[in-house]
Amino acid sequence: RAVLDGGEPLVNQIVRAWAVDEPARERTYSLSAFRLQDQSGNVFAVALQVVDVTERENARLRLRTLARARERVGRTLDVLATCRELAEVLVPALADTVSVDVIDSVIHGDAPAPSGPVPVTPLRRAAFRTTSAYTPQYPVGTVYDIPGPTPYTQALADLQPRTVPLLDDLPWVASDPARVKAIRELGAHSMLVIPLTVHGSVLGLVSLYRQS
């Protein structure tokens, strides 16, 4: 409407949206709009150009986030401080809400578990950051168990990150109804669960949620 009325073109406006054929996958588009007029100056249309730039923008975001992480994360040997720094880098750059949960025994000085299947073990909420007013189910400092099977226990078991669309029907709701209820209250539409490792040993989990 602004292009039609004022004539100033809109160039490379970046927006996020979901394609009809891929409702579970968020895409990034570049929009440009130009007013069209005939030789007499009469305006008769607006041309809209839409380009899928998802991969390009994801690559830029990864580089920016990596640079910030190298600059800000790991400046001390304090595990909890490092977790807080990580959450600060990730929100809002990559997610609207982030939780960092560390195996409780590691906080107390035990060696991290070796890579491979990890039995259900208590986690301690080491950091939490969100752009909303949401109150987390597990505040920082809380120690809790993670029932399974869920994407969280699966990521700990095989050390593979998981992107999970949070649709209306989650198959793991029976395994962890309290957490599913908390996710619904958060209003997240997708999450990324990443195993937190160092030198091949398991430290915990980083969970990223998108709400917008």
ROGU-731099 format. One record per atom (N, C-alpha, C): residue in one letter; atom name; x, y, z. Coordinates in Angstrom, 1 decimal, decimal comma, padded with zeros to 4 digits. Example, Ala and Ser with C-alpha at 12.3 -4.5 7.8 and 13.67 -1.06 7.14 Angstrom:
<vexlums>
  gudo  bake       X       Y       Z
     A     N   013,2  -005,7   007,8
     A    CA   012,3  -004,5   007,8
     A     C   013,2  -003,3   007,8
     S     N   012,8  -002,2   007,1
     S    CA   013,7  -001,1   007,1
     S     C   012,9   000,0   007,9
</vexlums>
This chain:
<vexlums>
  gudo  bake       X       Y       Z
     R     N   000,8  -001,2   000,0
     R    CA   000,0   000,0   000,0
     R     C   000,9   001,3   000,0
     A     N   001,9   001,2   000,8
     A    CA   002,8   002,4   000,9
     A     C   003,5   002,6  -000,5
     V     N   003,9   001,6  -001,1
     V    CA   004,6   001,7  -002,5
     V     C   003,6   002,2  -003,5
     L     N   002,4   001,8  -003,4
     L    CA   001,3   002,2  -004,4
     L     C   001,0   003,7  -004,2
     D     N   001,0   004,1  -002,9
     D    CA   000,6   005,5  -002,6
     D     C   001,8   006,5  -002,8
     G     N   003,0   006,1  -002,3
     G    CA   004,1   007,0  -002,3
     G     C   005,0   006,9  -003,5
     G     N   005,1   005,7  -004,1
     G    CA   006,0   005,5  -005,2
     G     C   007,4   005,1  -004,8
     E     N   007,8   005,1  -003,5
     E    CA   009,1   004,7  -003,1
     E     C   009,1   003,2  -003,1
     P     N   010,0   002,6  -003,8
     P    CA   010,1   001,1  -003,9
     P     C   010,5   000,5  -002,6
     L     N   010,0  -000,7  -002,3
     L    CA   010,5  -001,5  -001,2
     L     C   011,5  -002,5  -001,7
     V     N   012,7  -002,5  -001,1
     V    CA   013,7  -003,4  -001,7
     V     C   014,3  -004,3  -000,6
     N     N   014,2  -005,6  -000,8
     N    CA   014,9  -006,6   000,0
     N     C   014,4  -006,5   001,5
     Q     N   013,1  -006,5   001,7
     Q    CA   012,5  -006,6   003,0
     Q     C   012,5  -008,1   003,4
     I     N   013,1  -008,4   004,5
     I    CA   013,3  -009,8   004,9
     I     C   012,1  -010,1   005,9
     V     N   011,4  -011,2   005,6
     V    CA   010,3  -011,7   006,4
     V     C   010,4  -013,2   006,6
     R     N   009,8  -013,7   007,7
     R    CA   009,8  -015,1   007,9
     R     C   008,3  -015,6   007,8
     A     N   008,1  -016,7   007,2
     A    CA   006,8  -017,2   006,9
     A     C   006,9  -018,8   006,7
     W     N   005,7  -019,4   006,6
     W    CA   005,6  -020,8   006,4
     W     C   004,9  -021,0   005,1
     A     N   005,6  -021,8   004,2
     A    CA   005,0  -022,2   002,9
     A     C   003,8  -023,1   003,1
     V     N   002,8  -023,0   002,2
     V    CA   001,7  -023,9   002,3
     V     C   002,0  -025,4   002,2
     D     N   003,0  -025,7   001,3
     D    CA   003,4  -027,1   001,1
     D     C   004,4  -027,6   002,1
     E     N   004,9  -026,7   003,0
     E    CA   005,7  -027,1   004,1
     E     C   005,4  -026,4   005,4
     P     N   004,2  -026,7   006,0
     P    CA   003,7  -025,9   007,1
     P     C   004,6  -026,0   008,4
     A     N   005,4  -027,1   008,5
     A    CA   006,2  -027,3   009,6
     A     C   007,6  -026,7   009,6
     R     N   007,9  -026,1   008,4
     R    CA   009,3  -025,6   008,2
     R     C   009,2  -024,1   007,9
     E     N   009,8  -023,3   008,8
     E    CA   009,9  -021,9   008,6
     E     C   010,8  -021,5   007,5
     R     N   010,4  -020,6   006,6
     R    CA   011,3  -020,1   005,6
     R     C   011,5  -018,6   005,7
     T     N   012,6  -018,1   005,0
     T    CA   012,9  -016,7   005,0
     T     C   012,8  -016,2   003,6
     Y     N   012,1  -015,1   003,4
     Y    CA   011,9  -014,5   002,1
     Y     C   012,4  -013,1   002,0
     S     N   012,9  -012,7   000,8
     S    CA   013,2  -011,3   000,5
     S     C   012,1  -010,8  -000,4
     L     N   011,4  -009,7   000,1
     L    CA   010,3  -009,1  -000,7
     L     C   010,8  -007,7  -001,2
     S     N   010,5  -007,5  -002,5
     S    CA   010,7  -006,2  -003,1
     S     C   009,4  -005,8  -003,9
     A     N   009,0  -004,6  -003,8
     A    CA   007,8  -004,1  -004,4
     A     C   008,1  -002,8  -005,2
     F     N   007,5  -002,7  -006,4
     F    CA   007,8  -001,5  -007,2
     F     C   006,4  -001,1  -007,9
     R     N   006,2   000,2  -007,9
     R    CA   005,0   000,7  -008,5
     R     C   005,2   000,8  -010,0
     L     N   004,1   000,4  -010,7
     L    CA   004,2   000,4  -012,2
     L     C   003,2   001,5  -012,7
     Q     N   003,7   002,2  -013,7
     Q    CA   002,9   003,3  -014,3
     Q     C   003,2   003,3  -015,8
     D     N   002,2   003,9  -016,5
     D    CA   002,3   003,9  -018,0
     D     C   003,1   005,2  -018,4
     Q     N   003,2   005,4  -019,7
     Q    CA   004,0   006,6  -020,2
     Q     C   003,4   007,9  -019,8
     S     N   002,1   007,9  -019,4
     S    CA   001,4   009,2  -019,0
     S     C   001,5   009,4  -017,5
     G     N   002,2   008,5  -016,8
     G    CA   002,3   008,6  -015,4
     G     C   001,2   008,0  -014,6
     N     N   000,3   007,3  -015,2
     N    CA  -000,9   006,7  -014,5
     N     C  -000,4   005,4  -013,9
     V     N  -000,6   005,3  -012,6
     V    CA  -000,3   004,1  -011,8
     V     C  -001,3   003,0  -012,1
     F     N  -000,8   001,8  -012,4
     F    CA  -001,8   000,8  -012,7
     F     C  -001,5  -000,5  -012,0
     A     N  -000,4  -000,6  -011,3
     A    CA  -000,2  -001,9  -010,6
     A     C   001,1  -001,8  -009,7
     V     N   001,2  -002,8  -008,8
     V    CA   002,4  -002,9  -008,0
     V     C   003,0  -004,3  -008,3
     A     N   004,3  -004,3  -008,7
     A    CA   005,0  -005,6  -008,9
     A     C   005,7  -006,0  -007,6
     L     N   005,4  -007,3  -007,3
     L    CA   006,0  -007,8  -006,1
     L     C   006,9  -009,0  -006,4
     Q     N   008,1  -008,9  -006,0
     Q    CA   009,1  -010,0  -006,2
     Q     C   009,4  -010,7  -004,9
     V     N   009,3  -012,0  -004,9
     V    CA   009,5  -012,8  -003,7
     V     C   010,6  -013,8  -004,0
     V     N   011,6  -013,8  -003,2
     V    CA   012,8  -014,7  -003,3
     V     C   013,0  -015,4  -002,0
     D     N   013,1  -016,8  -002,1
     D    CA   013,4  -017,6  -001,0
     D     C   014,9  -017,5  -000,7
     V     N   015,2  -016,9   000,5
     V    CA   016,6  -016,6   000,9
     V     C   016,9  -017,4   002,2
     T     N   016,2  -018,4   002,4
     T    CA   016,4  -019,1   003,7
     T     C   017,8  -019,6   004,0
     E     N   018,4  -020,2   003,0
     E    CA   019,8  -020,7   003,2
     E     C   020,8  -019,6   003,4
     R     N   020,6  -018,6   002,6
     R    CA   021,5  -017,4   002,7
     R     C   021,4  -016,8   004,1
     E     N   020,2  -016,5   004,5
     E    CA   020,0  -015,8   005,8
     E     C   020,4  -016,7   007,0
     N     N   020,2  -018,1   006,9
     N    CA   020,6  -019,0   007,9
     N     C   022,2  -019,0   008,0
     A     N   022,8  -018,9   006,9
     A    CA   024,3  -018,9   006,9
     A     C   024,8  -017,6   007,6
     R     N   024,2  -016,5   007,2
     R    CA   024,6  -015,2   007,9
     R     C   024,4  -015,3   009,4
     L     N   023,2  -015,8   009,7
     L    CA   022,9  -015,9   011,2
     L     C   023,9  -016,8   011,9
     R     N   024,2  -017,9   011,3
     R    CA   025,2  -018,8   011,9
     R     C   026,5  -018,1   012,1
     L     N   027,0  -017,4   011,1
     L    CA   028,3  -016,7   011,3
     L     C   028,2  -015,6   012,3
     R     N   027,1  -014,8   012,4
     R    CA   027,0  -013,8   013,4
     R     C   027,0  -014,4   014,8
     T     N   026,2  -015,4   014,9
     T    CA   026,1  -016,1   016,3
     T     C   027,4  -016,7   016,7
     L     N   028,1  -017,4   015,8
     L    CA   029,3  -018,0   016,1
     L     C   030,4  -016,9   016,5
     A     N   030,4  -015,8   015,8
     A    CA   031,3  -014,7   016,2
     A     C   031,0  -014,2   017,6
     R     N   029,7  -014,0   017,9
     R    CA   029,3  -013,6   019,3
     R     C   029,7  -014,6   020,3
     A     N   029,5  -015,9   020,0
     A    CA   029,8  -016,9   020,9
     A     C   031,3  -017,0   021,2
     R     N   032,1  -016,8   020,2
     R    CA   033,6  -016,9   020,4
     R     C   034,0  -015,7   021,3
     E     N   033,3  -014,6   021,1
     E    CA   033,7  -013,4   021,9
     E     C   033,2  -013,4   023,3
     R     N   032,0  -014,0   023,6
     R    CA   031,4  -013,8   024,9
     R     C   031,3  -015,1   025,7
     V     N   031,4  -016,3   025,1
     V    CA   031,1  -017,5   025,9
     V     C   032,4  -018,2   026,3
     G     N   032,5  -018,7   027,5
     G    CA   033,7  -019,4   028,0
     G     C   034,8  -018,6   028,5
     R     N   034,5  -017,4   028,9
     R    CA   035,6  -016,5   029,4
     R     C   036,0  -016,9   030,8
     T     N   035,2  -017,8   031,5
     T    CA   035,6  -018,2   032,8
     T     C   035,5  -019,8   032,8
     L     N   036,0  -020,4   033,9
     L    CA   035,9  -021,8   034,1
     L     C   034,7  -022,2   034,9
     D     N   033,8  -021,2   035,2
     D    CA   032,6  -021,4   035,9
     D     C   031,5  -022,0   034,9
     V     N   031,1  -023,2   035,2
     V    CA   030,1  -023,9   034,3
     V     C   028,8  -023,1   034,2
     L     N   028,3  -022,7   035,3
     L    CA   027,0  -021,9   035,3
     L     C   027,1  -020,6   034,6
     A     N   028,3  -019,9   034,8
     A    CA   028,4  -018,6   034,1
     A     C   028,5  -018,8   032,6
     T     N   029,2  -019,9   032,2
     T    CA   029,3  -020,2   030,8
     T     C   027,9  -020,5   030,2
     C     N   027,1  -021,2   030,9
     C    CA   025,7  -021,5   030,5
     C     C   024,9  -020,3   030,3
     R     N   025,0  -019,3   031,2
     R    CA   024,3  -018,1   031,1
     R     C   024,8  -017,3   029,9
     E     N   026,1  -017,3   029,7
     E    CA   026,6  -016,5   028,5
     E     C   026,1  -017,1   027,2
     L     N   026,0  -018,5   027,2
     L    CA   025,5  -019,1   026,0
     L     C   024,0  -018,8   025,7
     A     N   023,2  -018,8   026,8
     A    CA   021,8  -018,4   026,6
     A     C   021,7  -016,9   026,2
     E     N   022,5  -016,1   026,6
     E    CA   022,5  -014,7   026,2
     E     C   022,8  -014,5   024,8
     V     N   023,7  -015,3   024,3
     V    CA   024,1  -015,2   022,8
     V     C   022,9  -015,7   022,0
     L     N   022,3  -016,8   022,4
     L    CA   021,3  -017,4   021,6
     L     C   019,9  -016,7   021,5
     V     N   019,6  -015,9   022,5
     V    CA   018,3  -015,2   022,6
     V     C   018,6  -013,7   022,4
     P     N   018,0  -013,0   021,5
     P    CA   017,0  -013,5   020,5
     P     C   017,5  -013,9   019,2
     A     N   018,9  -014,0   019,0
     A    CA   019,5  -014,2   017,7
     A     C   019,0  -015,5   017,0
     L     N   018,9  -016,6   017,8
     L    CA   018,4  -017,9   017,2
     L     C   017,1  -018,4   017,7
     A     N   016,7  -017,9   018,9
     A    CA   015,5  -018,4   019,5
     A     C   014,8  -017,4   020,4
     D     N   013,5  -017,6   020,6
     D    CA   012,8  -016,7   021,6
     D     C   013,0  -017,1   023,0
     T     N   013,2  -018,4   023,2
     T    CA   013,5  -018,9   024,6
     T     C   014,5  -020,0   024,5
     V     N   015,4  -020,0   025,5
     V    CA   016,5  -021,0   025,5
     V     C   016,6  -021,5   027,0
     S     N   016,8  -022,8   027,2
     S    CA   017,1  -023,4   028,5
     S     C   018,4  -024,2   028,3
     V     N   019,3  -024,1   029,3
     V    CA   020,5  -024,9   029,3
     V     C   020,5  -025,7   030,5
     D     N   020,5  -027,0   030,4
     D    CA   020,4  -028,0   031,5
     D     C   021,6  -028,9   031,5
     V     N   022,3  -028,9   032,7
     V    CA   023,6  -029,7   032,8
     V     C   023,3  -030,8   033,7
     I     N   024,0  -032,0   033,4
     I    CA   023,9  -033,1   034,3
     I     C   024,4  -032,7   035,7
     D     N   023,5  -033,0   036,7
     D    CA   023,8  -032,4   038,0
     D     C   025,1  -032,9   038,6
     S     N   025,5  -034,1   038,4
     S    CA   026,8  -034,6   038,9
     S     C   028,0  -033,8   038,4
     V     N   027,8  -033,3   037,2
     V    CA   028,9  -032,5   036,6
     V     C   029,1  -031,2   037,4
     I     N   028,0  -030,6   037,8
     I    CA   028,0  -029,3   038,6
     I     C   028,8  -029,6   039,9
     H     N   028,7  -030,8   040,4
     H    CA   029,3  -031,1   041,7
     H     C   030,8  -031,6   041,5
     G     N   031,3  -031,5   040,3
     G    CA   032,7  -031,9   040,1
     G     C   033,0  -033,2   039,5
     D     N   031,9  -034,0   039,2
     D    CA   032,2  -035,3   038,6
     D     C   032,6  -035,2   037,2
     A     N   033,3  -036,2   036,6
     A    CA   033,6  -036,2   035,2
     A     C   032,4  -036,3   034,4
     P     N   032,3  -035,7   033,2
     P    CA   031,2  -035,8   032,3
     P     C   031,1  -037,3   031,9
     A     N   029,9  -037,7   031,5
     A    CA   029,6  -039,1   031,1
     A     C   030,3  -039,2   029,7
     P     N   030,9  -040,4   029,4
     P    CA   031,4  -040,6   028,0
     P     C   030,3  -040,6   027,0
     S     N   030,7  -040,4   025,7
     S    CA   029,7  -040,4   024,7
     S     C   029,0  -041,8   024,6
     G     N   027,8  -041,8   024,0
     G    CA   027,1  -043,1   023,9
     G     C   025,8  -042,9   024,7
     P     N   025,0  -044,0   024,7
     P    CA   023,7  -044,0   025,4
     P     C   023,9  -043,5   026,9
     V     N   023,0  -042,6   027,3
     V    CA   023,1  -042,0   028,6
     V     C   021,8  -042,4   029,4
     P     N   021,9  -043,1   030,5
     P    CA   020,7  -043,4   031,3
     P     C   020,0  -042,2   031,8
     V     N   018,8  -042,3   032,1
     V    CA   018,1  -041,2   032,7
     V     C   018,8  -040,7   033,9
     T     N   019,2  -039,4   033,9
     T    CA   020,0  -038,9   035,0
     T     C   019,5  -037,5   035,4
     P     N   019,5  -037,1   036,6
     P    CA   019,0  -035,7   037,0
     P     C   019,8  -034,6   036,3
     L     N   019,0  -033,6   035,8
     L    CA   019,6  -032,5   035,2
     L     C   019,4  -031,3   036,1
     R     N   020,3  -030,3   036,0
     R    CA   020,1  -029,0   036,8
     R     C   019,9  -027,9   035,7
     R     N   018,9  -027,1   035,9
     R    CA   018,6  -026,0   035,1
     R     C   019,7  -024,9   035,4
     A     N   020,7  -024,8   034,4
     A    CA   021,8  -023,9   034,6
     A     C   021,5  -022,5   034,1
     A     N   020,7  -022,4   033,1
     A    CA   020,4  -021,0   032,5
     A     C   019,1  -021,1   031,8
     F     N   018,4  -019,9   031,8
     F    CA   017,1  -019,8   031,1
     F     C   017,0  -018,4   030,7
     R     N   016,6  -018,2   029,4
     R    CA   016,4  -016,8   028,9
     R     C   015,3  -016,8   027,9
     T     N   014,4  -015,8   028,0
     T    CA   013,3  -015,7   027,1
     T     C   013,0  -014,3   026,8
     T     N   012,3  -014,0   025,6
     T    CA   011,9  -012,7   025,3
     T     C   010,5  -012,4   025,8
     S     N   009,8  -013,4   026,4
     S    CA   008,5  -013,2   026,8
     S     C   008,4  -013,1   028,4
     A     N   007,2  -013,0   028,9
     A    CA   007,1  -013,0   030,4
     A     C   006,8  -014,3   030,9
     Y     N   007,1  -015,4   030,2
     Y    CA   006,8  -016,7   030,6
     Y     C   007,7  -017,1   031,8
     T     N   007,0  -017,8   032,8
     T    CA   007,7  -018,3   034,0
     T     C   008,0  -019,8   033,7
     P     N   009,3  -020,2   033,7
     P    CA   009,6  -021,6   033,3
     P     C   009,1  -022,6   034,3
     Q     N   008,9  -023,8   033,8
     Q    CA   008,5  -024,9   034,6
     Q     C   009,6  -025,3   035,6
     Y     N   010,8  -025,2   035,2
     Y    CA   012,0  -025,5   036,1
     Y     C   012,8  -024,2   036,1
     P     N   012,7  -023,5   037,2
     P    CA   013,6  -022,3   037,4
     P     C   015,0  -022,6   037,4
     V     N   015,9  -021,7   037,2
     V    CA   017,3  -021,9   037,3
     V     C   017,7  -022,4   038,7
     G     N   018,5  -023,5   038,7
     G    CA   018,9  -024,1   040,0
     G     C   018,1  -025,4   040,3
     T     N   016,9  -025,6   039,6
     T    CA   016,1  -026,7   039,9
     T     C   016,8  -028,0   039,3
     V     N   016,7  -029,1   040,1
     V    CA   017,2  -030,4   039,7
     V     C   016,0  -031,2   039,3
     Y     N   015,9  -031,8   038,2
     Y    CA   014,8  -032,6   037,8
     Y     C   015,2  -033,8   036,9
     D     N   014,3  -034,8   036,8
     D    CA   014,5  -035,9   036,0
     D     C   013,8  -035,7   034,6
     I     N   014,3  -036,4   033,6
     I    CA   013,7  -036,3   032,3
     I     C   013,2  -037,7   031,9
     P     N   011,9  -037,9   032,0
     P    CA   011,3  -039,1   031,6
     P     C   011,4  -039,3   030,1
     G     N   011,3  -040,5   029,6
     G    CA   011,4  -040,8   028,2
     G     C   010,4  -041,9   027,8
     P     N   010,3  -042,1   026,5
     P    CA   011,2  -041,4   025,4
     P     C   010,6  -040,1   025,0
     T     N   011,5  -039,1   024,9
     T    CA   011,1  -037,8   024,4
     T     C   012,3  -037,3   023,5
     P     N   012,1  -036,2   022,8
     P    CA   013,3  -035,7   022,0
     P     C   014,5  -035,4   022,9
     Y     N   014,2  -035,0   024,2
     Y    CA   015,3  -034,7   025,1
     Y     C   016,1  -035,9   025,4
     T     N   015,5  -037,0   025,8
     T    CA   016,2  -038,2   026,1
     T     C   016,9  -038,8   024,9
     Q     N   016,2  -038,7   023,7
     Q    CA   016,8  -039,2   022,5
     Q     C   018,1  -038,5   022,1
     A     N   018,1  -037,2   022,3
     A    CA   019,3  -036,4   022,0
     A     C   020,4  -036,7   022,9
     L     N   020,1  -037,0   024,2
     L    CA   021,2  -037,4   025,1
     L     C   021,7  -038,8   024,8
     A     N   020,8  -039,6   024,2
     A    CA   021,2  -041,0   024,0
     A     C   022,1  -041,1   022,8
     D     N   021,8  -040,4   021,7
     D    CA   022,6  -040,6   020,4
     D     C   023,4  -039,4   020,1
     L     N   023,3  -038,3   020,9
     L    CA   024,1  -037,1   020,7
     L     C   023,8  -036,5   019,4
     Q     N   022,6  -036,6   018,9
     Q    CA   022,2  -035,9   017,7
     Q     C   021,2  -034,8   017,9
     P     N   021,4  -033,6   017,4
     P    CA   020,4  -032,6   017,6
     P     C   019,1  -032,9   016,9
     R     N   018,0  -032,4   017,4
     R    CA   016,7  -032,7   016,9
     R     C   015,9  -031,4   016,7
     T     N   015,3  -031,2   015,5
     T    CA   014,4  -030,1   015,2
     T     C   013,0  -030,7   015,3
     V     N   012,2  -030,1   016,2
     V    CA   010,9  -030,7   016,4
     V     C   009,8  -029,7   016,2
     P     N   008,9  -029,9   015,2
     P    CA   007,7  -029,0   015,1
     P     C   006,7  -029,4   016,2
     L     N   006,3  -028,4   016,9
     L    CA   005,4  -028,6   018,1
     L     C   003,9  -028,5   017,6
     L     N   003,5  -029,5   017,0
     L    CA   002,2  -029,6   016,4
     L     C   001,1  -029,9   017,5
     D     N  -000,1  -029,9   017,2
     D    CA  -001,2  -030,1   018,1
     D     C  -001,1  -031,5   018,8
     D     N  -000,6  -032,5   018,0
     D    CA  -000,6  -033,9   018,5
     D     C   000,9  -034,3   018,7
     L     N   001,4  -034,2   019,9
     L    CA   002,8  -034,6   020,1
     L     C   002,8  -036,1   020,6
     P     N   003,6  -037,0   019,9
     P    CA   003,5  -038,4   020,2
     P     C   004,1  -038,7   021,6
     W     N   004,9  -037,8   022,1
     W    CA   005,5  -038,1   023,4
     W     C   004,8  -037,4   024,6
     V     N   003,6  -037,0   024,4
     V    CA   002,9  -036,3   025,5
     V     C   002,6  -037,2   026,6
     A     N   002,4  -038,5   026,4
     A    CA   002,2  -039,5   027,5
     A     C   003,5  -039,7   028,3
     S     N   004,6  -039,5   027,7
     S    CA   005,9  -039,7   028,4
     S     C   006,2  -038,6   029,4
     D     N   005,9  -037,4   029,0
     D    CA   006,2  -036,2   029,8
     D     C   005,1  -035,1   029,7
     P     N   003,9  -035,4   030,2
     P    CA   002,8  -034,5   030,1
     P     C   003,1  -033,1   030,7
     A     N   003,8  -033,1   031,8
     A    CA   004,1  -031,8   032,4
     A     C   004,9  -030,9   031,5
     R     N   005,9  -031,4   030,9
     R    CA   006,7  -030,6   030,0
     R     C   005,9  -030,1   028,7
     V     N   005,1  -031,0   028,2
     V    CA   004,3  -030,7   027,1
     V     C   003,3  -029,5   027,4
     K     N   002,8  -029,6   028,6
     K    CA   001,9  -028,5   029,1
     K     C   002,7  -027,2   029,2
     A     N   003,9  -027,3   029,7
     A    CA   004,7  -026,1   029,8
     A     C   005,0  -025,5   028,4
     I     N   005,3  -026,3   027,5
     I    CA   005,6  -025,9   026,1
     I     C   004,3  -025,2   025,5
     R     N   003,2  -025,7   025,8
     R    CA   001,9  -025,1   025,3
     R     C   001,7  -023,7   025,9
     E     N   002,0  -023,6   027,2
     E    CA   001,9  -022,3   027,9
     E     C   002,9  -021,3   027,3
     L     N   004,1  -021,8   027,0
     L    CA   005,1  -020,9   026,4
     L     C   004,6  -020,4   025,0
     G     N   003,8  -021,2   024,3
     G    CA   003,3  -020,8   023,0
     G     C   004,3  -021,1   021,9
     A     N   005,2  -022,0   022,1
     A    CA   006,2  -022,3   021,1
     A     C   005,7  -023,1   019,9
     H     N   006,1  -022,9   018,7
     H    CA   005,7  -023,7   017,6
     H     C   006,7  -024,6   017,1
     S     N   008,0  -024,5   017,5
     S    CA   009,0  -025,4   017,1
     S     C   010,2  -025,3   018,1
     M     N   010,9  -026,4   018,2
     M    CA   012,1  -026,4   019,1
     M     C   013,2  -027,1   018,5
     L     N   014,4  -026,8   019,0
     L    CA   015,7  -027,5   018,6
     L     C   016,3  -027,9   019,9
     V     N   016,6  -029,3   020,0
     V    CA   017,2  -029,8   021,2
     V     C   018,6  -030,3   020,8
     I     N   019,6  -029,8   021,5
     I    CA   021,0  -030,0   021,1
     I     C   021,7  -030,6   022,3
     P     N   022,4  -031,8   022,1
     P    CA   023,2  -032,3   023,2
     P     C   024,4  -031,4   023,5
     L     N   024,7  -031,2   024,7
     L    CA   025,8  -030,3   025,1
     L     C   027,0  -031,3   025,4
     T     N   028,0  -031,2   024,6
     T    CA   029,2  -032,1   024,8
     T     C   030,5  -031,3   024,8
     V     N   031,5  -032,0   025,4
     V    CA   032,8  -031,4   025,4
     V     C   033,8  -032,6   025,3
     H     N   034,7  -032,5   024,3
     H    CA   035,6  -033,6   024,0
     H     C   035,0  -035,0   024,0
     G     N   033,8  -035,1   023,4
     G    CA   033,1  -036,4   023,3
     G     C   032,4  -036,8   024,6
     S     N   032,4  -036,0   025,6
     S    CA   031,6  -036,4   026,8
     S     C   030,4  -035,6   027,0
     V     N   029,4  -036,1   027,6
     V    CA   028,1  -035,5   027,7
     V     C   028,0  -034,6   028,9
     L     N   027,6  -033,3   028,7
     L    CA   027,4  -032,4   029,8
     L     C   025,9  -032,1   030,0
     G     N   025,1  -032,1   029,0
     G    CA   023,7  -031,8   029,2
     G     C   023,0  -031,5   027,9
     L     N   022,0  -030,6   028,0
     L    CA   021,2  -030,3   026,8
     L     C   021,0  -028,7   026,7
     V     N   020,9  -028,3   025,5
     V    CA   020,5  -026,9   025,2
     V     C   019,2  -027,0   024,4
     S     N   018,1  -026,4   024,8
     S    CA   016,8  -026,4   024,2
     S     C   016,4  -025,0   023,7
     L     N   016,2  -024,9   022,4
     L    CA   015,8  -023,6   021,8
     L     C   014,4  -023,7   021,3
     Y     N   013,6  -022,7   021,7
     Y    CA   012,2  -022,6   021,3
     Y     C   011,9  -021,4   020,5
     R     N   011,1  -021,5   019,4
     R    CA   010,6  -020,4   018,6
     R     C   009,1  -020,2   018,9
     Q     N   008,8  -019,0   019,2
     Q    CA   007,4  -018,6   019,5
     Q     C   006,8  -017,7   018,4
     S     N   007,7  -017,0   017,7
     S    CA   007,2  -016,0   016,7
     S     C   007,6  -016,4   015,3
</vexlums>
